[in-house]
Amino acid sequence: MSVSTSVTTTIAVRVAALRRAARESVSGLPREFWWLWTSTLVNRLGAFVATFMALYLTLDRGYSASYAGLVASLHGLGGVVSSLGAGVLTDRLGRRPTLLVAQVSTAASVALLGFMRDPVAIAAVAFLVGMASNASRPAVQAMIADIVRPEDRLRAFSLNFWAINLGFAVSAAGAGFIAQYSYLAGFLGEAALTLVCAVVVFLKLPESRPACTGPASASSSADAGAEAGLGAVLRDGRFMSVVGLSFVVALIFQQGYVGLPVAMGADGFDSADYGVAIAVNGALIVVLQIPVTRFIQHRDPRHLLIGSSILAGYGFGLTAFAGSLGVYALTVAVWTLAEIVNAPTQTGLVVRLSPLHGRGRYQGMYTMSWSAAALVAPLMSGFVIDRFGANWLWGACAVLGTAAGLGYWLLVRGLSDPSDPEIDKAPEVGKGPEVCEGPEKGAGSEKDAGVGVVADPPKTRGRADEAPAIMAANPDL
């Protein structure tokens, strides 16, 4: 066999393997998931406000880093306020109506923000934008949990995260150049694309909120709703520990959007330079998210969370040594690897700890940890950079990452092995007071607070050879 023939054969084998891996990564998920995925992608293609708010206020409007931090914190405060309320609406009103209200409100408030000139008005509208834009997150995450089978959820959350960053990778670079000519065009572009998302939801996504049937439905549903209320969420010590650690990790990742642009601006880089550097984040996620997910999907999530937290902290810590655009991009690549592992792993853990009829509330509380980080991170970065310099901020990130890794290690020492087959053992069919059903003969769940029966997950289109799994209630999860 000639050398050229051997090389051709090797390339053909590798291409076939890549095609098979890609097909296995995206196949078997329901049609509704892909419409939700499309909505997410379109939304992120128009991302502008959260990414370029600091540069808009400091470079275009001439405000200080502290004022930019204050406005970004008000944006985060809006998310904190809306997260729990959106979680409750997701459970009570439904996933689809909550998404529609959130997206239309986001489009209107983002467009309005572009026309604000008074500093008080900018701050007030930024708060409204934060409320509206964060209100959709609990609904999206709960809907994915409803319509995707338990064994496919890590993959589904990874693909959704991939869509977020695929859109972000395109928008960050493009919006950076748009910002050099007109920030207003960026605001209006985001508003228009957010309205497109609302249209997709309205036309293509049915409601997925599980409904209960059976002789004991009324009383059991009421009990489940009561037990899954906000008070029960706050009393769930294990889950709230996860929320607290999520806040610390999110505080680190937020510095990529509030601390990093200010620090780069102080070093003489412009908005286009920052756009190129931060686009590395989205580009790497686009390239690596699917293969990394295939690598980690059967690994212990406890170890993944510990390692990703530490890597995130020290990835940002390395920014203290950056002096050129290339080095800044390299540091972004380091903490991006942590984000690729952390985001879907932690979201999947939240779903596993959530009762069926409390998914919206639990996801709202989890979302609030990120919103609270968005509130605190700008104040933290603005204060530290103004008073001590950017290097102290990056050192603090390294300390926080170490602390989060230690926190996960302490938390998971008492948890059972996630690979334990007892966790996902199916109950006997027909046992329990009721069956909870979603739009396609049920939505999967790991536990139903107080009810004890979990529905069949929806049958997945494209995988007729796989029977739908039945997930058992598991109070020890």
Secondary structure by P-SEA (a helix, b strand, c coil): ccaaaaaaaaaaaaaaaaaaaaaaacccccaaaaaaaaaaaaaaaaccccccaaaaacccccccaaaaaaaaaaaaaaaaaaaaaaaaaaaaccaaaaaaaaaaaaaaaaaaaaacccaaaaaaaaaaaaaaaacaaaaaaaaaaacccccaaaaaaaaaaaaaaaaaaaaaaaaaaaaaccaaaaaaaaaaaaaaaaaaaacccccccccccccaaaaaaaaaaaaacaaaaaaaaaaaaaaaaaaaaaaaaaccccaaaaaaaaacccaaaaaaaaaaaaaaaaacaaaaaaacccccaaaaaaaaaaaaaaaaaaccccccaaaaaaaaaaaaaaaaacaaaaaaaaaaaccccaaaaaaaaaaaaaaaaaacaaaaaaaaaacccaaaaaaaaaaaaaaaaaaaaaaacccccccccccccccccccccbbbbccccccccccccccccccccccccccccccbbbbcccccc
